[in-house]
Amino acid sequence: MAVEEYEVIIVLDGCTDGSDAALQRRAQRCDLRILSQPNSGQASARNAGIGVARGRVCLFLDDDIELLPGALAIHLAAHVVSQPRAVLGTLEAPPNASASHRRRQALRLSRLPTRVAAEGGPVPVSYFYSGHVSLPKEAVPSGGFRAELRRLEDAELATRLVLASVPLVFLPAARAFVHDEKSRKEVLADAFREGESLALLWRADPEASRRVTRGDRPRRSIWQVGCVRVGAALPIPHALGALPGRVQWRYPGRSRLLRAIWLQAYFRGAGKRLRGLESWKAFINRPGELGDIPVAGEDEPQQAR
């Protein structure tokens, strides 16, 4: 596509690394607008971009995503339909990526039904991600992304899209490379934010929490809840928790240990928003309706919803 046919909006969310000056030097190459704001999270940044966008269709990309040639035109063509829809593109590891990063992205794609992954089509809410998705401005639900959520803001938005009869469609021809190879420390930090976000959502909007929570989780007794609470209170730094994952040897019980460490970070984040044992019990045993969240692999961030 010609540069006159699209605009680029970059939201600097609390950046202090000189990104603004570097981007200004490239502003002549296309219709580029740069917004700066205090660190407020991805949801807030996306809402800021939506607010100033002049086009009919918004394509959201994370800062580690490289859109491949032709993908922008494919996204735009996918919205030449009467019914608004959300279109997800692929997230692939670049050719020079590590083996673990390639395995992680292949696992992400393998979660989709074979026909959907090959030909495109409706995708489950649990697969929705906002790192590479296009959506008409008119279809963005009221309020946009929930800015108070530092994680799960994409899944929460997806449930509102589905409730508004906006289909979620996967388009394998719209390709992009994802360059960010998260360290174990970063994965645990994400787990902490996910637990905190879900607990925050549960307290503020139980109905929205139910829509992004698995419905097949076993109920826990007060004693089990107490054990989880005690374990979550352990002040284990993310850097220390990441050490077992750095060991390349596939020792017995490695997967279970890594999942336990992930869950400890997740529930420690939730603990920031929970008060009292009864609150913990109600949160852990909260009702849910999602039934299509697959089990994560050893090198994939876990899910405890």
Secondary structure in CASP SS format (residue, H / E / C, confidence):
PFRMAT SS
TARGET T0000
AUTHOR 0000-0000-0000
METHOD secondary structure of the structure
MODEL  1
M C 1.00
A C 1.00
V H 1.00
E H 1.00
E H 1.00
Y C 1.00
E E 1.00
V E 1.00
I E 1.00
I E 1.00
V E 1.00
L E 1.00
D E 1.00
G C 1.00
C C 1.00
T C 1.00
D C 1.00
G C 1.00
S H 1.00
D H 1.00
A H 1.00
A H 1.00
L H 1.00
Q H 1.00
R C 1.00
R C 1.00
A H 1.00
Q H 1.00
R H 1.00
C C 1.00
D E 1.00
L E 1.00
R E 1.00
I E 1.00
L E 1.00
S E 1.00
Q E 1.00
P C 1.00
N C 1.00
S C 1.00
G C 1.00
Q H 1.00
A H 1.00
S H 1.00
A H 1.00
R H 1.00
N H 1.00
A H 1.00
G H 1.00
I H 1.00
G H 1.00
V H 1.00
A C 1.00
R C 1.00
G C 1.00
R C 1.00
V E 1.00
C E 1.00
L E 1.00
F E 1.00
L E 1.00
D C 1.00
D C 1.00
D C 1.00
I E 1.00
E E 1.00
L E 1.00
L C 1.00
P C 1.00
G C 1.00
A H 1.00
L H 1.00
A H 1.00
I H 1.00
H H 1.00
L H 1.00
A H 1.00
A H 1.00
H C 1.00
V C 1.00
V C 1.00
S C 1.00
Q C 1.00
P C 1.00
R C 1.00
A E 1.00
V E 1.00
L E 1.00
G C 1.00
T C 1.00
L C 1.00
E E 1.00
A C 1.00
P C 1.00
P C 1.00
N C 1.00
A C 1.00
S C 1.00
A H 1.00
S H 1.00
H H 1.00
R H 1.00
R H 1.00
R H 1.00
Q H 1.00
A H 1.00
L H 1.00
R H 1.00
L H 1.00
S H 1.00
R C 1.00
L C 1.00
P C 1.00
T H 1.00
R H 1.00
V H 1.00
A H 1.00
A H 1.00
E H 1.00
G C 1.00
G E 1.00
P E 1.00
V C 1.00
P C 1.00
V H 1.00
S H 1.00
Y H 1.00
F C 1.00
Y C 1.00
S C 1.00
G C 1.00
H E 1.00
V E 1.00
S E 1.00
L E 1.00
P E 1.00
K H 1.00
E H 1.00
A H 1.00
V C 1.00
P C 1.00
S C 1.00
G C 1.00
G C 1.00
F C 1.00
R C 1.00
A C 1.00
E C 1.00
L C 1.00
R C 1.00
R C 1.00
L C 1.00
E H 1.00
D H 1.00
A H 1.00
E H 1.00
L H 1.00
A H 1.00
T H 1.00
R H 1.00
L H 1.00
V H 1.00
L H 1.00
A C 1.00
S C 1.00
V C 1.00
P C 1.00
L E 1.00
V E 1.00
F E 1.00
L C 1.00
P C 1.00
A C 1.00
A C 1.00
R C 1.00
A E 1.00
F E 1.00
V E 1.00
H C 1.00
D C 1.00
E C 1.00
K C 1.00
S C 1.00
R H 1.00
K H 1.00
E H 1.00
V H 1.00
L H 1.00
A H 1.00
D H 1.00
A H 1.00
F H 1.00
R H 1.00
E H 1.00
G H 1.00
E H 1.00
S H 1.00
L H 1.00
A H 1.00
L H 1.00
L H 1.00
W H 1.00
R H 1.00
A H 1.00
D C 1.00
P H 1.00
E H 1.00
A H 1.00
S H 1.00
R H 1.00
R H 1.00
V C 1.00
T C 1.00
R E 1.00
G C 1.00
D C 1.00
R C 1.00
P C 1.00
R C 1.00
R C 1.00
S C 1.00
I H 1.00
W H 1.00
Q H 1.00
V H 1.00
G H 1.00
C H 1.00
V H 1.00
R H 1.00
V H 1.00
G H 1.00
A H 1.00
A C 1.00
L C 1.00
P C 1.00
I C 1.00
P C 1.00
H H 1.00
A H 1.00
L H 1.00
G H 1.00
A C 1.00
L H 1.00
P H 1.00
G H 1.00
R H 1.00
V C 1.00
Q C 1.00
W C 1.00
R C 1.00
Y C 1.00
P C 1.00
G C 1.00
R H 1.00
S H 1.00
R H 1.00
L H 1.00
L H 1.00
R H 1.00
A H 1.00
I H 1.00
W H 1.00
L H 1.00
Q H 1.00
A H 1.00
Y H 1.00
F H 1.00
R H 1.00
G H 1.00
A H 1.00
G H 1.00
K C 1.00
R C 1.00
L C 1.00
R C 1.00
G C 1.00
L H 1.00
E H 1.00
S H 1.00
W H 1.00
K H 1.00
A H 1.00
F H 1.00
I H 1.00
N C 1.00
R C 1.00
P C 1.00
G C 1.00
E C 1.00
L E 1.00
G C 1.00
D C 1.00
I C 1.00
P C 1.00
V C 1.00
A C 1.00
G C 1.00
E C 1.00
D C 1.00
E C 1.00
P C 1.00
Q C 1.00
Q C 1.00
A C 1.00
R C 1.00
END
